Amino acid sequence: MEGKENKMKSNKRIEKISKFIRLLFKRKIVVIGVIGVVFFTLLAILAPILSPYDPNKVDFAAYLTKPSMEHLLGTDMHGRDVFSRIIYGTRVSLIIGLLAVVIACAIGSVLGMVAGYFGGIIDDIITRFTEAIRAIPQIILAMALTAVFGGGIRNIAIILGISNVAAYIRMMRGQVYSVKEADYIMASKLQGVSNLGIMFKHILPNAISPIIVLMTQQVGGTILAESGLSFLGLGISAPTASWGTMVSEGRNFLLDNPVISLAPGICVALLVICLNMFGDGIRDALDPRLRGEL
């Protein structure tokens, strides 16, 4: 009997996953977005294999060469291969984007869950903290924190994560308020389940769907913010390959070799657009109205 129940649960889980995948790939534009995200991800993972040159190798004899068979996108003002630096820049952008979103999600979800579950003065303190962060534009807050703590991949990821944390607090707090009065939560309390157990075993699984959607949609914005900081000289510093840094370095050579700035700029735009399309697809797939549950 127990084995039969487990098999039924397994079948329901498989059915839900297949329905989610079917809804995710229902629109062609989402398929294009997923293909783009997979392409850039593979580019980042296989960077050492695909890159024809060391991205940081300086060769002043190859100063600002035009695109050719030897250098597909030419070279920059230090003789470094632009194509190789774009490939490695993909790795930097994705690492920072994913790390920042994970940090923001972890901190924001816990704070939002605590605020929504306990309420009262705890909720007031966390809500005021959220409003204080939201009152400052993200890029201004990130610039201020970068000026204090410095650049680098780790620091930029933490800084962008902190600047995005308010959205997760508000989202999770709202979800907890709609879930915590449910019958199964009351039943868990009557059974003596601890507050921590209720929050992480019952509330979090039932409130995580909008958080997943928010994460996928914010990766693109975080990559754009990192590129902006690097363009301003506050993000990833030379010689590390970063798309924002490349655009900044190449803006003085737009007439001599516009590819130095245009190529990484186009890559930023394409990756952000693909991530946004992917995020929209996940949002639609997780919408209960589209799943026929409402």
KEKE-3310 file (N, C-alpha, C; in steps of 0.2 Angstrom, whole numbers, plus 5000, padded with zeros to 4 digits):
npx = (5004:5009:5020:5012:5007:5018:5022:5011:5013:5025:5022:5013:5022:5031:5022:5018:5031:5033:5022:5025:5037:5032:5023:5033:5040:5031:5029:5038:5047:5051:5058:5069:5075:5079:5088:5098:5102:5108:5118:5127:5130:5137:5147:5154:5158:5166:5176:5191:5194:5188:5193:5205:5217:5226:5217:5222:5235:5247:5252:5260:5264:5253:5244:5228:5223:5214:5198:5202:5208:5217:5215:5199:5190:5198:5211:5214:5219:5230:5234:5228:5218:5202:5191:5194:5194:5180:5174:5179:5174:5161:5160:5164:5153:5141:5145:5145:5132:5124:5129:5126:5112:5109:5114:5106:5093:5094:5097:5086:5074:5074:5074:5061:5053:5054:5049:5036:5030:5032:5028:5022:5033:5045:5042:5040:5053:5060:5053:5055:5069:5069:5062:5071:5082:5076:5073:5085:5092:5096:5109:5115:5117:5125:5136:5140:5143:5153:5163:5167:5170:5177:5182:5181:5177:5171:5167:5159:5149:5143:5140:5130:5121:5117:5111:5100:5092:5080:5069:5066:5063:5051:5043:5043:5038:5025:5020:5021:5012:5000:5000:5002:4990:4984:4976:4984:4995:4990:4987:5000:5005:4997:5002:5014:5025:5040:5043:5053:5053:5040:5042:5052:5049:5035:5030:5040:5041:5029:5029:5039:5038:5035:5047:5057:5054:5057:5070:5076:5072:5080:5093:5097:5096:5105:5117:5118:5119:5132:5139:5138:5144:5157:5160:5160:5171:5171:5169:5174:5191:5205:5217:5207:5195:5180:5164:5158:5170:5177:5169:5170:5184:5186:5179:5186:5191:5182:5182:5194:5193:5179:5174:5179:5171:5158:5156:5156:5146:5135:5134:5131:5118:5111:5112:5106:5093:5089:5089:5079:5068:5068:5065:5052:5046:5047:5039:5026:5025:5024:5012:4997:4985:4988:4991:4979:4974:4966)
npy = (4994:5006:5007:5009:5021:5029:5028:5034:5047:5049:5048:5059:5070:5069:5071:5085:5091:5088:5095:5108:5110:5109:5120:5130:5129:5133:5145:5152:5163:5161:5149:5154:5162:5153:5146:5155:5158:5146:5145:5156:5152:5139:5145:5152:5141:5134:5142:5142:5132:5137:5149:5157:5164:5170:5179:5190:5193:5204:5212:5223:5224:5221:5231:5238:5231:5227:5217:5200:5185:5180:5187:5187:5197:5208:5217:5226:5241:5237:5227:5215:5200:5203:5195:5184:5190:5193:5181:5176:5187:5183:5173:5180:5189:5181:5174:5184:5189:5177:5174:5186:5186:5174:5177:5189:5183:5173:5180:5190:5181:5174:5185:5191:5180:5179:5191:5191:5180:5181:5195:5210:5220:5215:5213:5227:5232:5226:5229:5243:5244:5238:5248:5258:5254:5253:5266:5272:5273:5258:5258:5269:5265:5254:5259:5267:5258:5251:5260:5260:5247:5242:5235:5220:5203:5195:5205:5214:5205:5203:5216:5220:5210:5214:5226:5222:5215:5220:5218:5204:5203:5210:5202:5189:5192:5196:5184:5175:5180:5177:5163:5159:5158:5146:5130:5119:5125:5129:5116:5110:5118:5114:5101:5103:5107:5116:5134:5137:5125:5125:5136:5133:5120:5120:5133:5140:5130:5132:5145:5148:5149:5162:5168:5161:5165:5179:5178:5173:5183:5194:5191:5196:5210:5212:5208:5218:5229:5226:5228:5241:5247:5243:5249:5262:5262:5257:5243:5228:5228:5231:5219:5210:5202:5210:5214:5227:5234:5233:5240:5252:5254:5254:5265:5276:5273:5272:5276:5271:5257:5251:5239:5235:5241:5239:5225:5219:5226:5223:5209:5210:5216:5206:5195:5199:5201:5188:5182:5189:5185:5171:5171:5177:5166:5156:5162:5162:5148:5145:5151:5148:5150:5148:5135:5129:5128:5136)
npz = (5000:5004:4995:4984:4985:4986:4972:4966:4970:4964:4951:4950:4952:4941:4931:4934:4932:4918:4913:4916:4909:4896:4896:4897:4885:4876:4869:4855:4857:4869:4868:4860:4869:4879:4871:4869:4882:4885:4876:4879:4892:4889:4882:4892:4901:4893:4890:4891:4881:4869:4867:4857:4861:4875:4886:4892:4888:4883:4868:4860:4847:4840:4840:4840:4829:4814:4812:4807:4800:4808:4820:4825:4829:4829:4838:4854:4862:4869:4862:4864:4861:4855:4853:4862:4874:4875:4876:4888:4896:4896:4906:4918:4918:4920:4931:4941:4940:4943:4956:4964:4963:4970:4983:4986:4986:4996:5008:5007:5006:5018:5028:5024:5026:5040:5044:5039:5045:5059:5062:5070:5080:5074:5061:5058:5059:5050:5038:5038:5036:5023:5016:5017:5010:4997:4995:4990:4974:4964:4957:4962:4976:4974:4968:4979:4989:4982:4981:4994:4998:4987:4971:4961:4958:4968:4978:4970:4967:4980:4983:4973:4976:4989:4986:4979:4988:4994:4986:4986:5000:5001:4992:4997:5010:5007:5002:5012:5021:5014:5015:5028:5036:5032:5033:5035:5040:5053:5058:5059:5069:5080:5081:5087:5080:5077:5075:5066:5059:5053:5045:5036:5031:5027:5024:5016:5004:4998:4995:4986:4972:4966:4970:4963:4950:4951:4953:4941:4932:4937:4935:4923:4924:4935:4928:4919:4928:4933:4922:4919:4931:4929:4917:4922:4929:4942:4944:4938:4937:4926:4923:4920:4910:4906:4900:4902:4906:4894:4885:4890:4889:4875:4870:4866:4854:4844:4831:4825:4828:4830:4834:4846:4856:4852:4850:4864:4869:4862:4866:4879:4878:4871:4880:4891:4886:4882:4894:4901:4892:4895:4909:4908:4902:4912:4922:4916:4915:4928:4932:4939:4933:4919:4920:4921:4934:4940)
capx = (5000:5014:5023:5008:5006:5024:5022:5007:5016:5031:5019:5011:5028:5033:5016:5019:5037:5031:5017:5029:5042:5027:5021:5039:5043:5025:5030:5044:5051:5055:5063:5075:5078:5083:5094:5103:5105:5112:5124:5131:5132:5142:5153:5157:5160:5171:5181:5198:5194:5186:5197:5211:5222:5226:5213:5226:5241:5248:5256:5260:5265:5247:5240:5222:5223:5207:5196:5206:5208:5221:5211:5192:5187:5204:5214:5212:5224:5236:5236:5224:5213:5195:5187:5196:5192:5173:5173:5181:5170:5154:5161:5163:5146:5137:5146:5143:5125:5121:5131:5122:5105:5108:5115:5100:5088:5095:5096:5079:5069:5074:5071:5054:5049:5053:5044:5029:5028:5031:5024:5023:5039:5050:5040:5041:5060:5063:5050:5058:5075:5068:5060:5077:5086:5072:5073:5091:5092:5101:5115:5119:5119:5130:5142:5143:5146:5159:5168:5169:5173:5182:5179:5183:5171:5167:5164:5154:5143:5140:5137:5124:5116:5114:5107:5094:5088:5073:5063:5065:5060:5044:5040:5042:5034:5018:5019:5020:5005:4995:5001:5003:4984:4981:4974:4989:5000:4987:4988:5007:5006:4994:5006:5020:5031:5043:5042:5058:5051:5035:5044:5056:5046:5028:5029:5044:5040:5023:5030:5045:5037:5037:5054:5061:5053:5060:5078:5077:5071:5084:5100:5099:5097:5111:5123:5118:5122:5139:5143:5138:5149:5163:5160:5162:5178:5170:5167:5179:5196:5209:5216:5202:5190:5173:5161:5158:5177:5179:5166:5174:5191:5185:5175:5190:5194:5177:5183:5199:5191:5173:5172:5181:5166:5152:5155:5154:5140:5130:5134:5127:5111:5109:5112:5100:5086:5088:5088:5072:5063:5068:5062:5045:5043:5046:5033:5020:5024:5022:5006:4992:4979:4990:4991:4972:4972:4962)
capy = (5000:5012:5008:5011:5029:5033:5027:5039:5053:5050:5050:5066:5074:5068:5075:5092:5093:5088:5101:5114:5110:5110:5127:5134:5130:5134:5151:5152:5168:5158:5144:5158:5165:5148:5144:5161:5157:5140:5147:5160:5147:5135:5149:5153:5135:5131:5148:5140:5128:5141:5155:5156:5167:5172:5186:5196:5193:5210:5212:5230:5224:5220:5237:5240:5228:5226:5210:5196:5177:5179:5190:5187:5204:5212:5218:5232:5246:5234:5221:5209:5198:5205:5189:5180:5194:5193:5174:5176:5191:5180:5170:5185:5192:5176:5172:5189:5189:5172:5175:5192:5184:5169:5181:5193:5178:5169:5185:5193:5177:5173:5191:5192:5175:5180:5197:5189:5175:5184:5201:5214:5224:5212:5215:5234:5234:5223:5233:5250:5242:5237:5254:5262:5252:5255:5274:5273:5269:5253:5259:5273:5261:5249:5264:5269:5252:5249:5265:5259:5240:5240:5230:5213:5198:5193:5211:5216:5200:5204:5223:5219:5206:5218:5231:5219:5211:5223:5215:5198:5204:5212:5197:5184:5194:5195:5177:5172:5183:5174:5156:5157:5156:5140:5125:5115:5128:5128:5109:5109:5121:5110:5095:5105:5108:5122:5139:5136:5119:5127:5141:5130:5114:5121:5140:5141:5127:5135:5152:5149:5150:5169:5170:5158:5169:5185:5177:5172:5190:5199:5190:5200:5216:5212:5208:5225:5234:5225:5231:5249:5249:5242:5255:5268:5261:5255:5236:5224:5231:5228:5216:5205:5203:5211:5217:5234:5237:5233:5245:5258:5255:5255:5271:5281:5271:5270:5278:5267:5250:5251:5232:5234:5243:5237:5218:5217:5230:5219:5203:5212:5217:5199:5190:5202:5200:5181:5180:5191:5180:5165:5173:5177:5159:5153:5166:5160:5141:5144:5154:5143:5151:5145:5128:5127:5126:5141)
capz = (5000:5005:4989:4979:4987:4983:4965:4964:4971:4959:4944:4950:4951:4934:4927:4935:4928:4911:4911:4917:4903:4890:4896:4897:4878:4872:4865:4852:4859:4875:4866:4858:4875:4882:4867:4870:4888:4885:4871:4883:4897:4886:4881:4899:4903:4888:4888:4890:4875:4864:4867:4854:4864:4882:4885:4896:4885:4879:4862:4857:4840:4837:4842:4836:4822:4812:4812:4802:4801:4814:4826:4822:4831:4830:4845:4858:4862:4871:4857:4867:4856:4858:4853:4868:4880:4875:4878:4896:4899:4897:4912:4923:4919:4922:4938:4946:4940:4947:4963:4967:4964:4975:4989:4987:4987:5002:5013:5007:5008:5026:5031:5022:5029:5047:5045:5038:5050:5066:5062:5075:5079:5070:5054:5057:5059:5043:5033:5038:5033:5016:5013:5017:5004:4991:4994:4986:4967:4965:4954:4967:4981:4972:4967:4985:4992:4978:4983:5001:4998:4981:4965:4961:4956:4975:4981:4966:4968:4986:4983:4969:4980:4994:4983:4976:4993:4996:4981:4989:5006:5000:4989:5002:5016:5005:5001:5019:5024:5011:5016:5035:5039:5029:5038:5036:5045:5059:5060:5061:5075:5085:5082:5090:5075:5079:5071:5061:5055:5049:5040:5031:5028:5025:5021:5010:4998:4995:4993:4982:4965:4963:4971:4957:4944:4952:4952:4934:4929:4940:4933:4918:4927:4938:4923:4916:4933:4934:4916:4921:4936:4926:4912:4926:4932:4949:4944:4937:4935:4922:4916:4920:4905:4908:4895:4904:4905:4887:4881:4892:4886:4868:4868:4864:4848:4840:4824:4823:4828:4834:4836:4853:4861:4850:4851:4870:4871:4859:4870:4885:4876:4869:4886:4895:4882:4882:4901:4902:4889:4899:4915:4907:4901:4919:4925:4913:4916:4935:4933:4940:4928:4913:4921:4922:4941:4943)
cpx = (5004:5018:5019:5007:5012:5024:5017:5010:5022:5028:5016:5016:5030:5028:5017:5025:5036:5027:5021:5034:5038:5025:5027:5041:5037:5026:5037:5049:5055:5060:5070:5079:5082:5089:5100:5106:5110:5118:5129:5134:5138:5148:5157:5161:5166:5176:5188:5199:5193:5190:5204:5217:5221:5223:5217:5233:5242:5253:5255:5261:5259:5242:5235:5222:5215:5205:5200:5205:5212:5218:5204:5189:5192:5207:5213:5219:5231:5238:5233:5219:5206:5191:5188:5193:5184:5171:5174:5176:5163:5155:5160:5156:5141:5138:5144:5135:5121:5123:5127:5115:5104:5109:5109:5094:5088:5094:5088:5074:5069:5071:5064:5050:5048:5049:5037:5026:5027:5027:5026:5030:5045:5049:5041:5048:5062:5059:5053:5065:5074:5066:5067:5081:5082:5072:5079:5091:5098:5108:5119:5121:5125:5137:5145:5146:5153:5165:5171:5173:5178:5178:5181:5176:5167:5164:5158:5148:5139:5136:5130:5119:5113:5109:5100:5089:5081:5068:5061:5061:5053:5040:5038:5038:5026:5016:5017:5013:4999:4994:5000:4996:4981:4980:4980:4995:4997:4988:4995:5008:5003:4998:5012:5026:5033:5042:5047:5056:5045:5037:5047:5053:5039:5027:5033:5043:5034:5023:5035:5044:5038:5044:5059:5060:5057:5068:5080:5077:5077:5092:5102:5100:5103:5118:5123:5121:5129:5142:5143:5143:5156:5165:5163:5168:5177:5169:5173:5185:5201:5215:5211:5197:5183:5170:5160:5165:5179:5176:5169:5180:5191:5182:5179:5193:5188:5178:5189:5197:5185:5171:5174:5175:5159:5151:5153:5148:5134:5129:5130:5120:5108:5108:5106:5093:5084:5086:5081:5067:5063:5064:5054:5042:5042:5040:5027:5019:5022:5015:5000:4986:4981:4990:4984:4970:4968:4956)
cpy = (5006:5013:5011:5019:5032:5033:5033:5046:5055:5052:5057:5071:5074:5072:5082:5095:5093:5094:5107:5115:5112:5117:5132:5135:5131:5140:5150:5157:5165:5153:5148:5160:5159:5146:5149:5160:5151:5141:5151:5156:5143:5139:5151:5147:5133:5137:5146:5136:5132:5147:5154:5159:5168:5179:5192:5197:5200:5209:5218:5230:5223:5225:5239:5237:5227:5219:5206:5189:5176:5181:5191:5194:5209:5212:5225:5236:5243:5227:5214:5207:5199:5199:5185:5183:5194:5186:5174:5181:5188:5176:5175:5188:5187:5174:5177:5189:5183:5172:5180:5190:5179:5173:5185:5188:5175:5174:5188:5188:5175:5179:5192:5186:5176:5186:5195:5184:5177:5190:5205:5219:5221:5214:5222:5236:5232:5227:5240:5249:5242:5244:5259:5260:5254:5262:5276:5269:5264:5254:5264:5270:5257:5254:5266:5264:5250:5254:5263:5252:5238:5236:5223:5209:5197:5199:5214:5212:5202:5211:5223:5215:5210:5223:5228:5215:5214:5219:5208:5198:5205:5206:5191:5185:5193:5188:5173:5174:5179:5166:5154:5155:5150:5135:5121:5118:5128:5121:5107:5112:5117:5104:5097:5106:5115:5128:5139:5130:5121:5132:5138:5124:5115:5128:5141:5137:5129:5142:5154:5151:5157:5171:5167:5163:5176:5184:5176:5179:5195:5197:5194:5207:5217:5212:5215:5230:5233:5228:5239:5251:5248:5247:5261:5268:5259:5247:5232:5228:5228:5224:5211:5207:5204:5215:5225:5237:5238:5239:5252:5260:5257:5261:5276:5279:5269:5271:5273:5259:5250:5245:5232:5236:5240:5230:5216:5221:5226:5212:5205:5212:5210:5195:5193:5200:5193:5179:5183:5187:5174:5166:5174:5171:5156:5156:5163:5152:5140:5147:5149:5144:5148:5138:5125:5125:5131:5142)
cpz = (5000:4998:4983:4979:4984:4976:4962:4964:4966:4952:4944:4949:4944:4930:4928:4931:4921:4908:4911:4911:4896:4890:4895:4889:4874:4867:4862:4854:4865:4873:4863:4864:4878:4878:4868:4876:4888:4881:4876:4889:4895:4885:4887:4901:4899:4886:4887:4883:4869:4862:4863:4857:4872:4882:4888:4893:4881:4874:4858:4850:4836:4839:4837:4829:4820:4812:4806:4804:4807:4821:4823:4823:4831:4837:4848:4858:4865:4867:4860:4862:4859:4858:4860:4874:4881:4878:4886:4899:4900:4904:4918:4924:4922:4930:4943:4946:4944:4955:4967:4968:4969:4982:4991:4989:4994:5008:5013:5008:5015:5029:5030:5025:5037:5048:5044:5043:5057:5067:5068:5074:5075:5062:5053:5056:5052:5037:5033:5035:5025:5013:5012:5011:4997:4990:4990:4979:4968:4963:4959:4973:4980:4971:4974:4989:4989:4980:4990:5001:4993:4977:4966:4960:4963:4977:4977:4967:4974:4986:4979:4973:4985:4991:4980:4982:4995:4992:4984:4996:5005:4997:4994:5008:5013:5004:5007:5022:5021:5012:5024:5039:5036:5034:5040:5040:5052:5062:5062:5068:5081:5086:5085:5086:5077:5074:5065:5056:5050:5044:5034:5027:5025:5021:5015:5004:4994:4993:4988:4975:4962:4965:4965:4951:4945:4951:4945:4930:4932:4938:4928:4920:4931:4934:4920:4921:4934:4928:4917:4926:4933:4921:4916:4929:4939:4949:4944:4934:4930:4926:4915:4915:4907:4902:4896:4903:4898:4883:4883:4889:4878:4865:4865:4857:4843:4833:4821:4823:4833:4837:4844:4858:4859:4851:4858:4872:4868:4863:4876:4884:4875:4875:4890:4892:4883:4889:4903:4899:4893:4905:4914:4905:4907:4922:4922:4914:4923:4937:4933:4935:4921:4914:4921:4929:4944:4938)
residu = (MET:GLU:GLY:LYS:GLU:ASN:LYS:MET:LYS:SER:ASN:LYS:ARG:ILE:GLU:LYS:ILE:SER:LYS:PHE:ILE:ARG:LEU:LEU:PHE:LYS:ARG:LYS:ILE:VAL:VAL:ILE:GLY:VAL:ILE:GLY:VAL:VAL:PHE:PHE:THR:LEU:LEU:ALA:ILE:LEU:ALA:PRO:ILE:LEU:SER:PRO:TYR:ASP:PRO:ASN:LYS:VAL:ASP:PHE:ALA:ALA:TYR:LEU:THR:LYS:PRO:SER:MET:GLU:HIS:LEU:LEU:GLY:THR:ASP:MET:HIS:GLY:ARG:ASP:VAL:PHE:SER:ARG:ILE:ILE:TYR:GLY:THR:ARG:VAL:SER:LEU:ILE:ILE:GLY:LEU:LEU:ALA:VAL:VAL:ILE:ALA:CYS:ALA:ILE:GLY:SER:VAL:LEU:GLY:MET:VAL:ALA:GLY:TYR:PHE:GLY:GLY:ILE:ILE:ASP:ASP:ILE:ILE:THR:ARG:PHE:THR:GLU:ALA:ILE:ARG:ALA:ILE:PRO:GLN:ILE:ILE:LEU:ALA:MET:ALA:LEU:THR:ALA:VAL:PHE:GLY:GLY:GLY:ILE:ARG:ASN:ILE:ALA:ILE:ILE:LEU:GLY:ILE:SER:ASN:VAL:ALA:ALA:TYR:ILE:ARG:MET:MET:ARG:GLY:GLN:VAL:TYR:SER:VAL:LYS:GLU:ALA:ASP:TYR:ILE:MET:ALA:SER:LYS:LEU:GLN:GLY:VAL:SER:ASN:LEU:GLY:ILE:MET:PHE:LYS:HIS:ILE:LEU:PRO:ASN:ALA:ILE:SER:PRO:ILE:ILE:VAL:LEU:MET:THR:GLN:GLN:VAL:GLY:GLY:THR:ILE:LEU:ALA:GLU:SER:GLY:LEU:SER:PHE:LEU:GLY:LEU:GLY:ILE:SER:ALA:PRO:THR:ALA:SER:TRP:GLY:THR:MET:VAL:SER:GLU:GLY:ARG:ASN:PHE:LEU:LEU:ASP:ASN:PRO:VAL:ILE:SER:LEU:ALA:PRO:GLY:ILE:CYS:VAL:ALA:LEU:LEU:VAL:ILE:CYS:LEU:ASN:MET:PHE:GLY:ASP:GLY:ILE:ARG:ASP:ALA:LEU:ASP:PRO:ARG:LEU:ARG:GLY:GLU:LEU)
# end
